[in-house]
Structure formats: C-alpha cells, structure tokens
Amino acid sequence: MKAHTLSLLVGLFSLKTIANAQEKRFEYTIKRNGAVVGNIHFTHGIAGNRTVLTMESEVNSRFIFNFKAKTKEETIYDKGIMTWSSIFRKLNGNVKVDKKTKANGNTYTVYKGNKTETLNNYPIRYNMLSVYISEPVNITKVYSDNFQQQIDIQKIADHHYKIKFPDGNYNEYFYANGVCSKIEIHHRLYNASIELTP
C-alpha cells in the first residue's frame, strides 16, 4: 500500500474515531522579536483506549525573504503505545517534510517520501506532540517524528526542560498544571517563542 493511501486511510479512521471522543483544544501564538508571526491549533482527543493528537501551525514572517510555513502533525496512541505518527510541512508552497511512522508488530516502519526503513525502538510512548499536553516527569527520551529517532530530554529546573535536536538547534519547554505553557526556540538563524493562549 502506498504511503499516501495509508495516510489517507489512517486519517479518515482517526477522524471517525475522534467524532465521539472526549476532546480538548489548545491554542498557541508564535512570536518573533515580540511580534506575533503565527499560530498553532492543537487537539487532544480520547476515545476508549485510543488517543489522537493533532497539531496544525502556520507562520508568516520575513527573514531575509518572505517566509510562509504550514505544518500538520498527527499521532495516534493505542493503549499508551504510539501506533502512527505523521508530519507534513510546506515552506513557501513547497513540500519540505513528509514523514510517517507506523507500528508493525514489535517494530516501526518509517516512511520518508517513497522510501521505507525499519525502526527497532518499539514501543514508543512519548513523542513531540505529547510534549504539549504532558509534562515529561521522569521521562528521559522523546521520539522526534521529524528526525525519526529518540532524543534526550534534559531537565533544567522544575517544570523546565531542554531538548537538543540532531541538527544542533534546541528548544526549551515550560509547564504549568502539566501542560506546556511556553516553548523557547533556539535556532542557529533565529530565536522565537510559542505561548499558550489563556
């Protein structure tokens, strides 16, 4: 089955499942140099033993050139184990990231465009979307859907954590009442922040 067909089927199934679910929504603003440059819509749905996390973001800014980015991510957990995740990102209308991870027995199949690989780190219980709705108390690793590997979580202080990515960039995460209230983005070319809307 082709990756895009698989994505469509999983997406339709998750939408049908989430229709009768308990659902929470979170809104975040993305700021750069004090100005709002984008927003994030985050949904946390629970239906029985299934949890579906979705995030859509849009950024419009200017950095040397006009910069318009749209991202959509989805993660499905069944009984606390990640069975599906996807990340799709466009930059100025061009697809930059299109990756998926699917559980296959006791392994994961990783889709990178038309290529597939096997990932032997089953089970994954915490990924980059989980970071938004669950503080990583006593959790030392997070699965990055973008880099498709486990990454260390460093605790800086109470309710304050740091995740350094393989490309050298890093984010700092701050929590209030178990939910991520702020993210400080430290990129080699810019700094920005993501803040939970009250």
N, C-alpha and C positions, 0 to 999 in steps of 0.2 A: 504493500500500500504506500503510495507516495506521501511524502511528509506533509504537503499542504492539504491533502484529503484527510489525513489523520488528524491534523489540527482542526479542520472544519468539523469533523465528527465529534471530537472531544469537546470543542467549543459549544456545539449545539446541545450535547448531552449535559454539559455543566450548566448551561443556561436553563434547560428544562428542570434540572435538579434544584437549582437555586430559587426557582419560582415560588416554592412553598417553604423556603428556608427562613431561619432567623437571620436577619441581615443588619449589619452596621455599616455606616458610611462615614468616611473621614475626608476632610478637605485640607489641602496644604497649599501654601503660597511659596513660590520660588523667588528669591531675591538676590540681586547682584548689585553691589555698591549702593545698597539701601533702597533700590527701586524694584518694584515687582515686575518680573520678566516672564512669569509663567505660573502654572498651577498643576496640582495633582489631585485626581479623584480616586479614592481608594475604597474598595468594598470588601467586607469580610462577611462571608455567608456560611452558615452551618445548617446542614440538612442530615439528620441522623448521625452516622459515623463519618460523613464527608464534610470537609471544609474547603471552600473555594475562595481564594484571594485574587482580586483583580486590581490592577492599577493602570490608569491612563494619565499621561502627562503631556503638556505642551509648553514649549519655551520659545519666546520670540525676543531676541536680543541683538545687539550689534557688538561684534568683537573683531576688529579689522574689517570684517564684511558682515552683511546681514546673516543672521543665524536663526534658523527655524527648525526646531526638532520636535518630533512627536514619537512617543513611546507607548507601547501597550504590553503589559505583562500579565500572566496568569499562572497560578499554582493551584494544584488540587492535592489535598491530603485525604487518604482513606485510612481511618483508624490511627491517625497521627503519623502516617508514613507518606512521604511525597510520592505520588504516582505519575504526576505530569507537571511540567512547567514549560513556559514559553516566554520569549522576549522578542519583540519586533520593534525596530527603531528606524525612523526615517530622518534624514538630515537634508534640509532644503529640497525635499521631494525625492531624494534618492535613498534606497534601502541600504542601511549601513549594518544592521544586525538583524538576523532572522535565525534564531536558535531554539531548539526544543530538547527536552529531556523526558524520556518515558520509561517507567518501570517495566522490566521484563523479567519476571521471576525474581531471582535474587541479584540481578544486575540492573543497570540502566542503559538504555540506548540513547546516545546523544546525536541529535541531528544538527548538522551545520550546512545549511543550504541543501545540496544534493548528496552530501557525504554523511556517513554514519560511523560512529565509534561506540565501543562498549566501555562503560564506566563501572568499576568494581568497588563502589563505596556505598552499597545498599546496607541498611536503609538510611535515607536522608529524612531528618525530622525538623530541620530548620534551614530556611533559605532566605534570600534577600528580601522577599516580601514579608516573611514572618517578622523581620526586624521592625516593621512598622507597628505591629499590633501585639507584640510580645517581647518584653524586655529579656535579654539573654542572661538571666540569672543562672549561674552555674553552667552556662553553655560556652564552650571554647572554640567551636567551629561553626561556620555558616557556609552553605552552598551558594556559590555565585552562578546564576543562570547565564550571565554574560560570559564569564571566563570558563564556565563548566568545570569547576573544581571547588574543593573545600578550601576555605580561607580562615586564618586565625582571627579570633575576636580578642582584643586586649581590653581589660577593664582598667579605666583611668582613675575613676572615683565612683562613689555611689551614684547609680543611675547615669553613668557617663562611660561610653565605650568608644574604642577606635578600631576601624577595620582598614588595613592597608592592602591595596589590590596589587596584583602581579605587575601592573604597568607602572608602579611607583606612586600613584595617586592614593589618597586616603580620605576617609570620611570619619567624622566624629558624631556620635549619636547620644542624645539626651532624652531621658524618660521622665514622665510624670504619670502616676497611677497606672504603671505598667505599659503605657502606650508611648510611642515615640513622639515627643513634642517638638524636637528640633534636630536638624542634621546640618552640620557644617561641612561643606565640600571643599577639599583642598586639592585642586588640580594644578598641574605644573604650569598651566597657562592662565588660570583664573581661580578666584575664590567665590563661593556663593553659599546661600543657606536655604534650607527648606523648613518652613514653620507651620505647625498645626494651627488651623483657623479655629478660634474659640467657638 
